Amino acid sequence: MNTKKLSAAFVIRHLLLAVFLLLTLYPLFWLSLCAFRSEGDALQRPLGLPAQWTLANLREVLHSGNFAQAYLNSLLVCVVAVLICITCATMAAYAFARFNFRGKNWLYMLFLLGLMIPVHVTLIPLNQLLGADMLRLKGGLAALIGPYAGFGLPVSILILRRAFEALPAELLDAAALDGCSNLQVFWHVGLPLAKPALNTVLIFNFLTMWNEYAFALTLLGPGRQTVPLAISEFKGEFDLRITVVCAALLLVMIPLICVYACAQKQIIRGLTAGAIK
């Protein structure tokens, strides 16, 4: 009897998972089909298979100078911002996890308040701060790096602190007894052991920055675009070229899907780090 109940529960659970998987994958499947069909075919038979497969949409996107430059701009901004964010977050999280100092909990809560503030309410202050009257960074790619790195700190510190707290204190103490300074213990022991959490934070921040639109639209000047802005240019004033937009989205999604596929286990391990001691 118990076997039947377990078997029924197993079947129902996996059926629900299969339905959820189909609902999740269908938009990606439809987008991929649209990228390899003509515009007329997509409008006449939106749910069918392509009448004729074509690479014209992908060629048009790749030959667009704005898209290629936007791809490089997004890559540069995201890499630099992620490096700054990871560097600051790891040191802050390690200090919160391993050291006791006055105001520690209040300072940690101050960082976590960043999770409660909608980032887009800072657009107007940042627009003024980075404008011509103050820092004079508006219009260039440097205007995005600071906000991106700053807004990634709260969730990064939250994840990394739990990971550092879960590390065996004996290993850190043994390194200190061997003559390592606090910085050496952090670099040679703490960081390698917290690698799953580091990978999680790196991937999460990179994907968030890669897909960001509002700050790029507000802070970048003419001729400076990121991938989301370049994709929006394929929309005309009175029409939307669905197949070209889908081809651009497909090119943007390929590296992100590869990252998720390769680092899936690291993401799960990083998010659960510190959950059980």
C-alpha positions as CSV (number, residue, x, y, z in Angstrom):
1,M,0.0,0.0,0.0
2,N,2.8,2.4,0.9
3,T,4.5,1.5,-2.3
4,K,1.4,2.4,-4.3
5,K,1.1,5.7,-2.5
6,L,4.8,6.6,-3.1
7,S,4.5,5.5,-6.7
8,A,1.4,7.7,-7.2
9,A,3.1,10.7,-5.5
10,F,6.2,10.2,-7.6
11,V,4.2,10.1,-10.9
12,I,2.1,13.2,-9.9
13,R,5.2,15.2,-8.9
14,H,7.1,14.4,-12.1
15,L,4.0,15.2,-14.2
16,L,3.8,18.6,-12.6
17,L,7.5,19.1,-13.2
18,A,7.1,18.1,-16.8
19,V,4.3,20.5,-17.3
20,F,6.3,23.3,-15.7
21,L,9.3,22.4,-17.9
22,L,7.2,22.6,-21.1
23,L,5.7,26.0,-20.1
24,T,9.3,27.3,-19.4
25,L,10.9,25.9,-22.6
26,Y,8.1,26.7,-25.1
27,P,8.9,30.5,-25.3
28,L,12.5,29.7,-25.9
29,F,11.5,27.1,-28.6
30,W,9.2,29.6,-30.3
31,L,11.8,32.3,-30.2
32,S,14.4,30.0,-31.8
33,L,11.9,29.1,-34.6
34,C,11.2,32.8,-35.3
35,A,14.9,33.5,-35.6
36,F,15.1,31.1,-38.6
37,R,12.0,32.1,-40.5
38,S,10.9,35.0,-42.7
39,E,8.8,37.9,-41.3
40,G,5.8,37.0,-43.5
41,D,5.9,33.4,-42.4
42,A,6.0,34.4,-38.8
43,L,3.0,36.6,-39.2
44,Q,0.9,34.1,-41.2
45,R,1.8,31.0,-39.2
46,P,3.1,32.1,-35.8
47,L,2.6,28.7,-34.1
48,G,3.7,26.5,-37.0
49,L,7.2,25.3,-38.1
50,P,9.0,27.6,-40.5
51,A,7.9,27.0,-44.1
52,Q,11.5,27.8,-45.2
53,W,14.5,28.0,-42.9
54,T,16.7,31.0,-43.3
55,L,19.8,32.6,-41.7
56,A,19.0,36.1,-43.1
57,N,17.8,37.4,-39.7
58,L,21.0,36.3,-37.9
59,R,23.1,37.8,-40.7
60,E,21.3,41.1,-40.5
61,V,21.9,41.3,-36.7
62,L,25.5,40.3,-36.9
63,H,26.2,42.8,-39.7
64,S,24.7,45.6,-37.6
65,G,27.6,47.7,-36.4
66,N,25.6,49.0,-33.4
67,F,24.8,45.5,-32.1
68,A,28.4,44.3,-32.3
69,Q,29.7,47.4,-30.5
70,A,26.9,47.1,-27.9
71,Y,27.9,43.5,-27.3
72,L,31.4,44.6,-26.5
73,N,30.2,47.5,-24.4
74,S,28.0,45.2,-22.3
75,L,30.9,42.7,-21.8
76,L,33.3,45.5,-20.7
77,V,30.8,47.1,-18.3
78,C,29.7,43.8,-16.8
79,V,33.2,42.4,-16.3
80,V,34.6,45.5,-14.6
81,A,31.5,46.0,-12.4
82,V,31.4,42.4,-11.4
83,L,35.1,42.4,-10.4
84,I,34.6,45.5,-8.3
85,C,31.5,44.1,-6.7
86,I,33.1,40.7,-5.9
87,T,36.2,42.3,-4.5
88,C,34.4,44.6,-2.1
89,A,31.7,42.0,-1.2
90,T,34.1,39.2,-0.4
91,M,36.2,41.4,2.0
92,A,33.1,42.8,3.7
93,A,31.4,39.5,4.0
94,Y,34.5,37.9,5.5
95,A,34.9,40.7,8.0
96,F,31.2,40.3,9.0
97,A,31.6,36.5,9.4
98,R,34.9,36.2,11.2
99,F,35.5,39.4,13.2
100,N,33.8,41.1,16.0
101,F,33.8,44.9,16.1
102,R,31.6,47.7,17.3
103,G,28.6,48.4,15.2
104,K,29.0,45.2,13.2
105,N,25.3,44.2,13.2
106,W,24.1,47.8,12.5
107,L,26.5,48.1,9.6
108,Y,25.4,44.7,8.2
109,M,21.8,45.8,8.4
110,L,22.6,49.0,6.6
111,F,24.0,46.9,3.7
112,L,20.9,44.7,3.7
113,L,18.6,47.8,3.5
114,G,19.8,48.0,0.0
115,L,17.7,45.0,-0.8
116,M,14.6,46.9,0.3
117,I,15.1,50.0,-1.8
118,P,13.9,49.8,-5.4
119,V,17.0,50.6,-7.4
120,H,15.1,52.7,-10.0
121,V,14.2,55.3,-7.4
122,T,17.9,56.3,-7.5
123,L,17.8,57.2,-11.2
124,I,17.2,60.9,-10.7
125,P,19.8,61.4,-7.9
126,L,22.4,59.4,-10.0
127,N,21.5,61.4,-13.1
128,Q,22.4,64.6,-11.2
129,L,25.4,63.1,-9.4
130,L,27.0,61.8,-12.6
131,G,26.0,64.8,-14.7
132,A,28.0,67.8,-16.0
133,D,27.7,69.8,-12.8
134,M,29.3,67.1,-10.5
135,L,31.2,64.0,-11.5
136,R,30.9,64.5,-15.3
137,L,30.6,60.8,-16.0
138,K,27.2,60.7,-17.6
139,G,27.3,59.6,-21.2
140,G,30.2,57.2,-21.0
141,L,30.3,53.5,-20.0
142,A,32.0,54.5,-16.7
143,A,28.6,55.9,-15.6
144,L,27.2,52.4,-15.3
145,I,30.1,50.6,-13.6
146,G,29.6,52.3,-10.2
147,P,25.8,51.9,-9.9
148,Y,26.0,48.3,-11.1
149,A,28.7,47.4,-8.6
150,G,27.0,49.2,-5.7
151,F,23.6,47.7,-6.3
152,G,25.1,44.2,-6.4
153,L,26.7,44.5,-3.0
154,P,23.7,43.8,-0.7
155,V,22.8,40.4,-2.1
156,S,26.5,39.5,-2.6
157,I,27.4,40.2,1.0
158,L,24.3,38.3,2.2
159,I,25.3,35.1,0.3
160,L,29.0,35.3,1.0
161,R,28.6,36.0,4.7
162,R,26.6,32.8,5.1
163,A,29.2,30.9,3.1
164,F,32.1,32.2,5.3
165,E,30.2,31.5,8.5
166,A,29.8,27.9,7.4
167,L,33.6,27.3,7.0
168,P,35.2,25.2,9.7
169,A,36.8,27.5,12.2
170,E,39.5,25.0,12.9
171,L,40.9,25.4,9.4
172,L,41.1,29.1,9.7
173,D,42.6,28.9,13.2
174,A,45.2,26.4,12.0
175,A,46.3,28.7,9.2
176,A,46.6,31.6,11.7
177,L,48.7,29.3,14.0
178,D,51.0,28.6,11.1
179,G,51.8,32.2,10.9
180,C,49.3,33.5,8.3
181,S,48.0,37.0,8.7
182,N,44.3,37.7,8.5
183,L,44.7,38.7,4.8
184,Q,46.6,35.5,4.1
185,V,44.0,33.3,5.8
186,F,41.3,35.1,3.8
187,W,43.1,34.7,0.5
188,H,44.6,31.2,0.9
189,V,41.9,29.4,3.0
190,G,38.6,31.4,3.0
191,L,38.3,32.2,-0.7
192,P,39.0,28.7,-2.0
193,L,36.6,27.1,0.4
194,A,33.9,29.6,-0.5
195,K,34.3,29.0,-4.3
196,P,30.7,27.8,-4.8
197,A,29.2,30.9,-3.2
198,L,31.7,33.1,-5.2
199,N,30.5,31.5,-8.4
200,T,26.9,32.0,-7.5
201,V,27.4,35.7,-6.8
202,L,29.5,36.2,-9.9
203,I,26.9,34.6,-12.2
204,F,24.0,36.3,-10.5
205,N,25.5,39.7,-10.8
206,F,26.7,39.2,-14.3
207,L,23.3,38.2,-15.6
208,T,21.6,41.0,-13.8
209,M,23.9,43.6,-15.2
210,W,23.9,42.1,-18.7
211,N,20.1,42.4,-18.9
212,E,19.8,45.9,-17.2
213,Y,17.9,48.4,-19.4
214,A,16.7,51.5,-17.4
215,F,20.1,52.7,-16.1
216,A,21.7,52.2,-19.5
217,L,18.9,54.1,-21.2
218,T,19.2,57.0,-18.7
219,L,23.0,57.3,-18.2
220,L,24.5,56.5,-21.5
221,G,24.9,59.1,-24.3
222,P,24.6,58.8,-28.1
223,G,26.8,56.2,-29.6
224,R,27.1,54.4,-26.3
225,Q,24.8,51.4,-26.1
226,T,24.5,48.1,-24.3
227,V,22.8,45.0,-25.6
228,P,19.3,45.8,-24.3
229,L,19.4,49.2,-25.9
230,A,20.7,47.7,-29.2
231,I,17.9,45.2,-29.3
232,S,15.3,47.9,-28.9
233,E,16.6,49.6,-32.0
234,F,15.3,46.8,-34.2
235,K,11.8,48.1,-33.4
236,G,10.6,50.6,-35.9
237,E,8.4,53.7,-35.3
238,F,5.3,52.0,-36.5
239,D,6.1,48.3,-36.6
240,L,8.1,45.6,-34.9
241,R,10.3,43.2,-36.9
242,I,9.6,40.1,-34.8
243,T,12.0,37.7,-36.6
244,V,15.0,40.1,-36.3
245,V,14.3,40.8,-32.7
246,C,14.1,37.1,-32.0
247,A,17.4,36.5,-33.8
248,A,19.1,39.2,-31.7
249,L,17.6,37.7,-28.5
250,L,18.8,34.3,-29.5
251,L,22.4,35.6,-29.9
252,V,22.2,37.3,-26.5
253,M,20.8,34.2,-24.8
254,I,23.3,31.7,-26.0
255,P,26.2,32.6,-23.7
256,L,23.8,33.0,-20.7
257,I,22.3,29.5,-21.3
258,C,25.8,28.1,-21.6
259,V,26.8,29.7,-18.3
260,Y,23.7,28.3,-16.5
261,A,24.3,24.8,-18.0
262,C,27.9,24.7,-17.0
263,A,27.5,26.2,-13.5
264,Q,24.2,24.8,-12.4
265,K,25.7,22.7,-9.6
266,Q,27.9,25.6,-8.4
267,I,24.8,27.9,-8.2
268,I,22.8,25.4,-6.1
269,R,25.8,24.7,-3.8
270,G,26.4,28.4,-3.4
271,L,22.9,29.3,-2.5
272,T,22.6,26.5,0.1
273,A,26.0,27.3,1.6
274,G,25.6,27.9,5.3
275,A,22.1,26.6,5.4
276,I,23.2,23.6,7.5
277,K,26.0,23.6,10.0
